[in-house]
Amino acid sequence: MRYGIAVNTENCMACYNCFMACKDEHCGFATPVSAPQPHEGQFWVNIRTKERGDDNRKVKTSNVAVMCSHCDNPACAKAAKNGAVYRRDDGIVIIDPEKAKGQKAIAEACPIGAIFWNEDLQLPQKCTMCAHLLDEGYDEPRCVEACPNDALFFGDLDNPDSAVSRAIAAGRATPLKALEGTETNVKYLNIPTVFLAGSVYLPCDETGEDPADGAIVELKNLKTGETLTTKTNYFGDWELENLPENEEFEVRISFPGYRGVTLSAKTDADHYVAEVVLEKG
């Protein structure tokens, strides 16, 4: 048995249900594995939102619910004295609320900032994966239970048929950059890389321009030769997400009866490539 959580970032809409469920379970209440979480200043489930895009015609956000990753070889345990941080047989990493008092180095050791320092209690604190509830026979932690959008999955990582294992198998697992090379029991899926986007219009005598619905957009990776294809929507907009970073692309746009257009773009960041008005062929 190795408990784990999968965070599918594609489905996170920043509703904060997980955050509030965690607060509801731990604020003002001590458990066998934790002191009470303060009402303010700690985010055992921290929704990190990033604004994306370089042009006001294409701006969006992505959300990642970040929590203690319950590492196999935790940096916090290395910084702890007197066994104040320990890893249970089920993989959950616990900070002992008695032994850890005064050990601020435990909080400072976390590479993703998921451990918080309680100044009043002089104690480092973090997500316990609701170990006290699991020990009582509950099926999942409160955060997973509260998620309405299938962004959080829980279960036995050693069981390929568990909900968490199935989610990992179906998704694109990507470690947080600060934890690359570290084995963890919290897995992050489908973290976005970069997107390229644009708009295509057709000339119109009456309105000046009409959206080109169904224009073909081909992105050729100049390094690998791979070509990705999409079509513009009803509004003439196109987008290709999760592209390889820091590579150059040739963007070819075509529409029956009109002259094709070729552009260049680089995935050093999210880019709105261009607004294109096609000419009659």
C-alpha positions as CSV (number, residue, x, y, z in Angstrom):
1,M,0.0,0.0,0.0
2,R,1.3,3.4,-1.0
3,Y,-1.1,6.2,-0.8
4,G,-1.0,8.9,-3.5
5,I,-2.8,11.8,-5.0
6,A,-2.9,12.8,-8.7
7,V,-3.5,16.5,-9.5
8,N,-4.9,16.9,-13.0
9,T,-4.2,20.5,-13.8
10,E,-6.3,20.5,-16.9
11,N,-9.5,20.1,-14.8
12,C,-8.7,22.6,-12.1
13,M,-10.9,25.7,-12.2
14,A,-9.6,27.3,-9.1
15,C,-12.9,26.9,-7.2
16,Y,-11.0,26.5,-3.9
17,N,-13.2,23.7,-2.7
18,C,-10.2,21.6,-1.9
19,F,-8.6,24.5,0.0
20,M,-11.8,25.2,2.0
21,A,-12.3,21.5,2.8
22,C,-8.7,21.3,4.2
23,K,-9.4,24.4,6.3
24,D,-12.7,22.9,7.5
25,E,-11.0,19.7,8.6
26,H,-7.9,21.2,10.3
27,C,-8.5,24.8,11.4
28,G,-9.1,24.8,15.2
29,F,-8.8,21.0,15.4
30,A,-5.8,18.9,16.5
31,T,-5.5,15.4,15.0
32,P,-3.3,12.5,16.1
33,V,-0.8,13.6,13.4
34,S,-1.1,17.4,13.4
35,A,-1.6,20.5,15.6
36,P,-4.5,22.8,14.5
37,Q,-4.0,24.7,11.3
38,P,-4.3,28.5,11.8
39,H,-7.2,30.2,10.0
40,E,-4.9,32.5,8.1
41,G,-1.4,32.3,6.6
42,Q,-1.2,28.6,5.7
43,F,-2.2,26.9,2.5
44,W,-1.9,23.1,2.9
45,V,-3.6,23.0,-0.5
46,N,-2.3,26.0,-2.4
47,I,-4.0,27.0,-5.7
48,R,-1.3,28.6,-7.8
49,T,-2.7,30.5,-10.8
50,K,-0.6,31.7,-13.7
51,E,-1.8,34.2,-16.3
52,R,-0.7,33.2,-19.7
53,G,-0.4,34.9,-23.1
54,D,1.5,37.9,-24.5
55,D,-1.4,39.7,-26.3
56,N,-4.8,40.8,-25.0
57,R,-6.5,38.9,-27.8
58,K,-5.4,35.6,-26.3
59,V,-5.0,35.5,-22.5
60,K,-5.9,32.6,-20.2
61,T,-5.0,31.2,-16.9
62,S,-3.8,27.8,-15.7
63,N,-4.2,26.5,-12.1
64,V,-2.1,24.0,-10.1
65,A,-3.2,22.7,-6.7
66,V,0.2,22.4,-4.9
67,M,0.5,20.4,-1.7
68,C,3.1,18.5,0.2
69,S,4.4,15.9,-2.3
70,H,5.1,13.2,0.3
71,C,8.5,12.5,-1.1
72,D,10.2,9.1,-0.8
73,N,13.3,10.8,0.4
74,P,12.0,14.1,1.9
75,A,14.3,17.1,2.2
76,C,12.3,18.1,5.3
77,A,13.2,14.8,7.0
78,K,16.9,15.4,6.3
79,A,16.7,18.8,8.0
80,A,14.8,17.5,11.0
81,K,16.3,16.4,14.3
82,N,15.1,13.7,16.7
83,G,13.0,12.0,14.1
84,A,10.6,15.0,13.9
85,V,9.7,14.1,10.3
86,Y,8.9,10.5,9.4
87,R,7.5,8.5,6.5
88,R,4.9,6.0,7.2
89,D,4.7,2.6,5.7
90,D,1.8,3.8,3.5
91,G,4.1,6.6,2.1
92,I,2.5,9.5,3.9
93,V,5.1,11.9,5.4
94,I,4.2,13.3,8.8
95,I,5.7,16.1,10.9
96,D,5.5,15.1,14.5
97,P,3.7,18.1,16.2
98,E,5.6,17.5,19.4
99,K,9.1,16.6,18.3
100,A,9.1,19.3,15.5
101,K,8.6,22.3,17.9
102,G,11.2,25.0,17.4
103,Q,12.6,23.4,14.2
104,K,12.1,26.1,11.6
105,A,14.7,24.4,9.4
106,I,12.1,21.8,8.5
107,A,9.9,24.4,6.9
108,E,12.8,26.1,5.1
109,A,14.0,22.8,3.6
110,C,10.9,22.2,1.5
111,P,11.8,22.9,-2.2
112,I,8.3,23.8,-3.2
113,G,7.3,25.9,-0.2
114,A,4.6,23.4,1.0
115,I,5.6,23.5,4.7
116,F,4.5,26.5,6.7
117,W,5.9,28.0,10.0
118,N,3.4,28.5,12.8
119,E,4.9,31.4,14.7
120,D,2.4,31.1,17.6
121,L,3.1,27.4,18.1
122,Q,6.7,27.5,16.9
123,L,5.9,24.6,14.7
124,P,6.3,23.6,11.0
125,Q,3.0,22.4,9.5
126,K,1.8,20.9,6.2
127,C,-0.7,18.6,4.5
128,T,-1.0,15.2,6.2
129,M,-3.0,13.6,3.4
130,C,-5.7,13.4,6.1
131,A,-3.9,10.4,7.5
132,H,-6.1,10.5,10.6
133,L,-9.2,10.0,8.5
134,L,-7.6,7.3,6.4
135,D,-6.6,5.5,9.7
136,E,-10.3,5.6,10.7
137,G,-11.4,4.0,7.4
138,Y,-12.2,7.0,5.2
139,D,-11.8,6.4,1.5
140,E,-10.0,9.6,0.6
141,P,-8.7,12.9,2.0
142,R,-11.1,15.8,2.4
143,C,-9.6,17.8,-0.5
144,V,-10.2,14.9,-3.0
145,E,-13.7,14.4,-1.6
146,A,-14.5,18.1,-2.2
147,C,-13.2,18.4,-5.7
148,P,-16.2,18.8,-8.1
149,N,-14.3,18.6,-11.4
150,D,-12.1,15.5,-11.4
151,A,-8.9,17.4,-10.8
152,L,-7.9,15.3,-7.8
153,F,-7.6,11.5,-7.6
154,F,-6.6,9.4,-4.6
155,G,-5.7,5.8,-4.0
156,D,-3.0,3.1,-3.9
157,L,-0.2,3.9,-6.2
158,D,0.9,0.3,-6.1
159,N,-2.5,-0.9,-7.4
160,P,-2.8,-0.3,-11.2
161,D,-6.6,-0.4,-10.9
162,S,-6.9,2.3,-8.3
163,A,-8.4,5.7,-9.3
164,V,-5.1,7.5,-8.8
165,S,-3.2,4.9,-10.9
166,R,-5.7,5.1,-13.7
167,A,-5.6,8.9,-13.8
168,I,-1.8,8.8,-14.0
169,A,-1.9,6.3,-16.8
170,A,-4.3,8.4,-18.8
171,G,-2.5,11.7,-18.2
172,R,0.8,13.3,-18.9
173,A,2.8,13.2,-15.7
174,T,5.1,16.1,-15.2
175,P,7.0,16.8,-12.0
176,L,7.2,20.3,-10.5
177,K,10.5,21.8,-11.6
178,A,11.8,22.0,-8.1
179,L,11.2,18.3,-7.6
180,E,12.6,16.9,-10.8
181,G,14.5,13.7,-10.1
182,T,12.6,13.2,-6.8
183,E,10.1,10.3,-6.4
184,T,6.9,11.6,-4.9
185,N,3.5,10.3,-3.9
186,V,1.7,13.4,-5.3
187,K,1.7,13.3,-9.0
188,Y,1.1,16.3,-11.3
189,L,-0.6,15.7,-14.6
190,N,-1.0,17.8,-17.7
191,I,0.9,20.8,-16.5
192,P,0.8,23.1,-19.6
193,T,4.0,24.0,-21.4
194,V,3.4,26.7,-24.0
195,F,0.8,27.5,-26.6
196,L,0.7,29.3,-30.0
197,A,-2.5,30.9,-31.2
198,G,-3.8,33.3,-33.8
199,S,-6.8,34.4,-35.8
200,V,-7.7,34.1,-39.5
201,Y,-10.2,36.4,-41.4
202,L,-11.5,36.6,-44.9
203,P,-12.1,39.9,-46.7
204,C,-15.7,41.0,-47.0
205,D,-17.1,44.0,-48.8
206,E,-19.9,44.6,-46.3
207,T,-18.2,44.1,-42.9
208,G,-14.6,44.5,-43.9
209,E,-13.6,41.1,-42.5
210,D,-15.3,37.8,-41.7
211,P,-13.9,35.1,-39.4
212,A,-12.5,32.2,-41.4
213,D,-14.3,29.2,-39.9
214,G,-12.4,26.0,-40.7
215,A,-9.2,27.4,-42.0
216,I,-6.4,24.8,-41.8
217,V,-3.4,25.7,-39.6
218,E,-0.3,23.5,-39.7
219,L,2.6,23.9,-37.3
220,K,5.8,22.3,-38.5
221,N,8.6,21.9,-35.9
222,L,11.7,22.9,-37.7
223,K,13.9,20.8,-35.4
224,T,12.0,17.5,-35.6
225,G,10.0,17.9,-38.8
226,E,6.8,16.9,-37.0
227,T,3.7,18.7,-38.1
228,L,0.7,19.4,-35.9
229,T,-2.6,20.4,-37.5
230,T,-5.7,22.2,-36.3
231,K,-8.6,24.3,-37.7
232,T,-9.9,27.7,-36.8
233,N,-13.2,27.9,-35.0
234,Y,-16.4,29.8,-35.7
235,F,-14.6,33.0,-34.6
236,G,-11.6,32.4,-36.8
237,D,-9.4,31.6,-33.8
238,W,-6.9,28.7,-33.5
239,E,-4.7,27.4,-30.8
240,L,-2.3,24.6,-30.2
241,E,-1.4,23.9,-26.6
242,N,1.4,21.9,-24.8
243,L,4.0,22.5,-27.5
244,P,7.7,21.7,-26.8
245,E,9.4,24.7,-25.3
246,N,12.1,26.8,-27.0
247,E,11.7,25.4,-30.5
248,E,11.0,27.1,-33.8
249,F,7.9,26.5,-35.9
250,E,6.7,27.3,-39.4
251,V,3.0,28.2,-39.3
252,R,1.1,27.5,-42.6
253,I,-2.5,28.8,-42.9
254,S,-4.7,27.8,-45.8
255,F,-8.4,28.1,-46.8
256,P,-10.0,27.0,-50.1
257,G,-10.1,29.7,-52.7
258,Y,-7.6,31.9,-50.8
259,R,-3.8,32.4,-50.9
260,G,-2.0,30.5,-48.2
261,V,0.1,32.4,-45.6
262,T,3.3,31.2,-43.9
263,L,4.6,32.6,-40.7
264,S,7.3,31.8,-38.2
265,A,7.0,31.4,-34.4
266,K,9.1,30.3,-31.5
267,T,7.9,28.6,-28.3
268,D,10.1,30.5,-25.9
269,A,6.8,31.6,-24.3
270,D,3.1,31.6,-24.9
271,H,2.5,33.6,-28.1
272,Y,-0.4,35.1,-30.1
273,V,1.3,34.7,-33.4
274,A,-0.7,37.0,-35.7
275,E,-4.1,38.1,-36.9
276,V,-4.1,37.2,-40.6
277,V,-6.5,38.4,-43.4
278,L,-6.3,36.1,-46.4
279,E,-6.4,37.3,-49.9
280,K,-8.4,35.7,-52.8
281,G,-6.4,33.1,-54.7
